[in-house]
Amino acid sequence: MNGHQVRSAGTENNARIKVNSGHIGWADLIFVMEKKHIRRLREKFGPMLNGDKKVICLDIPDEYTLMDEELIEILRSRVSEHIEIS
């Protein structure tokens, strides 16, 4: 969207794609849905998140299914508060 490259990964053990150090190193900005996701990232990747990495919690309950239309609209709204998207 609008020139931004995006990757998606989960913090749960059963996530289809689990967040890894490569994702953290690649990202300039990290969005999470819930505060527990920030805690998990800090537990696993704490040193990598220090410095210039910005982690933003969107305060969206992680209870939606993949590609849920309602979730997509909520994500667009919340993310657009932080970066320009079209």
C-alpha positions as a Markdown table, in Angstrom:
| # | Residue | x | y | z |
|---|---|---|---|---|
| 1 | Met | 0.0 | 0.0 | 0.0 |
| 2 | Asn | 1.3 | 3.4 | -1.0 |
| 3 | Gly | 4.8 | 2.1 | -1.4 |
| 4 | His | 5.0 | 0.3 | 1.9 |
| 5 | Gln | 6.2 | -3.3 | 2.0 |
| 6 | Val | 4.4 | -5.5 | 4.5 |
| 7 | Arg | 4.9 | -8.9 | 6.0 |
| 8 | Ser | 2.7 | -10.7 | 8.4 |
| 9 | Ala | 3.7 | -13.1 | 11.1 |
| 10 | Gly | 2.3 | -14.3 | 14.4 |
| 11 | Thr | 3.5 | -14.7 | 17.9 |
| 12 | Glu | 1.6 | -17.8 | 18.8 |
| 13 | Asn | 3.2 | -21.2 | 18.7 |
| 14 | Asn | 0.6 | -22.4 | 16.2 |
| 15 | Ala | 0.9 | -19.4 | 13.8 |
| 16 | Arg | 1.2 | -20.4 | 10.2 |
| 17 | Ile | 4.1 | -18.0 | 9.9 |
| 18 | Lys | 5.9 | -17.3 | 13.1 |
| 19 | Val | 7.7 | -14.0 | 13.6 |
| 20 | Asn | 11.5 | -14.5 | 13.6 |
| 21 | Ser | 14.6 | -12.4 | 13.9 |
| 22 | Gly | 14.7 | -11.9 | 10.1 |
| 23 | His | 11.3 | -10.2 | 10.3 |
| 24 | Ile | 12.4 | -7.9 | 13.1 |
| 25 | Gly | 15.6 | -7.0 | 11.4 |
| 26 | Trp | 13.8 | -6.2 | 8.1 |
| 27 | Ala | 11.1 | -4.0 | 9.7 |
| 28 | Asp | 11.3 | -0.3 | 10.2 |
| 29 | Leu | 8.0 | -0.3 | 12.0 |
| 30 | Ile | 6.2 | -3.1 | 13.7 |
| 31 | Phe | 2.4 | -3.2 | 14.3 |
| 32 | Val | 0.8 | -5.6 | 16.7 |
| 33 | Met | -2.8 | -6.2 | 17.4 |
| 34 | Glu | -2.7 | -6.7 | 21.2 |
| 35 | Lys | -0.4 | -5.7 | 24.1 |
| 36 | Lys | 0.4 | -9.4 | 24.7 |
| 37 | His | 2.0 | -9.4 | 21.3 |
| 38 | Ile | 4.4 | -6.6 | 22.3 |
| 39 | Arg | 5.3 | -8.6 | 25.5 |
| 40 | Arg | 6.0 | -11.7 | 23.5 |
| 41 | Leu | 8.2 | -9.8 | 21.0 |
| 42 | Arg | 10.1 | -8.2 | 23.8 |
| 43 | Glu | 10.7 | -11.5 | 25.6 |
| 44 | Lys | 12.0 | -13.2 | 22.4 |
| 45 | Phe | 13.7 | -10.3 | 20.5 |
| 46 | Gly | 14.3 | -7.7 | 23.2 |
| 47 | Pro | 17.8 | -6.5 | 22.2 |
| 48 | Met | 16.7 | -6.3 | 18.5 |
| 49 | Leu | 13.8 | -4.0 | 19.5 |
| 50 | Asn | 16.0 | -1.5 | 21.3 |
| 51 | Gly | 17.1 | 1.6 | 19.4 |
| 52 | Asp | 15.3 | 2.6 | 16.2 |
| 53 | Lys | 12.6 | -0.1 | 16.1 |
| 54 | Lys | 9.1 | 1.3 | 16.8 |
| 55 | Val | 6.4 | -1.2 | 17.9 |
| 56 | Ile | 2.9 | 0.1 | 17.8 |
| 57 | Cys | -0.1 | -1.7 | 19.4 |
| 58 | Leu | -3.3 | -1.3 | 17.4 |
| 59 | Asp | -5.5 | -2.5 | 20.3 |
| 60 | Ile | -7.5 | -4.9 | 18.1 |
| 61 | Pro | -8.6 | -8.2 | 19.7 |
| 62 | Asp | -6.9 | -11.1 | 18.1 |
| 63 | Glu | -10.1 | -13.0 | 17.5 |
| 64 | Tyr | -10.6 | -12.6 | 13.7 |
| 65 | Thr | -10.2 | -15.2 | 11.0 |
| 66 | Leu | -7.6 | -14.8 | 8.2 |
| 67 | Met | -8.7 | -12.1 | 5.7 |
| 68 | Asp | -11.9 | -11.2 | 7.7 |
| 69 | Glu | -13.4 | -8.2 | 5.9 |
| 70 | Glu | -14.2 | -6.4 | 9.2 |
| 71 | Leu | -10.6 | -6.9 | 10.4 |
| 72 | Ile | -9.2 | -5.5 | 7.2 |
| 73 | Glu | -11.2 | -2.4 | 7.6 |
| 74 | Ile | -10.2 | -2.0 | 11.2 |
| 75 | Leu | -6.5 | -2.5 | 10.3 |
| 76 | Arg | -6.7 | 0.1 | 7.5 |
| 77 | Ser | -8.3 | 2.6 | 9.9 |
| 78 | Arg | -5.8 | 2.0 | 12.8 |
| 79 | Val | -2.7 | 1.8 | 10.6 |
| 80 | Ser | -3.6 | 5.0 | 8.7 |
| 81 | Glu | -3.3 | 6.8 | 12.1 |
| 82 | His | 0.5 | 6.1 | 11.9 |
| 83 | Ile | 1.4 | 5.9 | 8.2 |
| 84 | Glu | -0.1 | 7.1 | 5.0 |
| 85 | Ile | -2.0 | 4.4 | 3.2 |
| 86 | Ser | -4.3 | 4.5 | 0.2 |
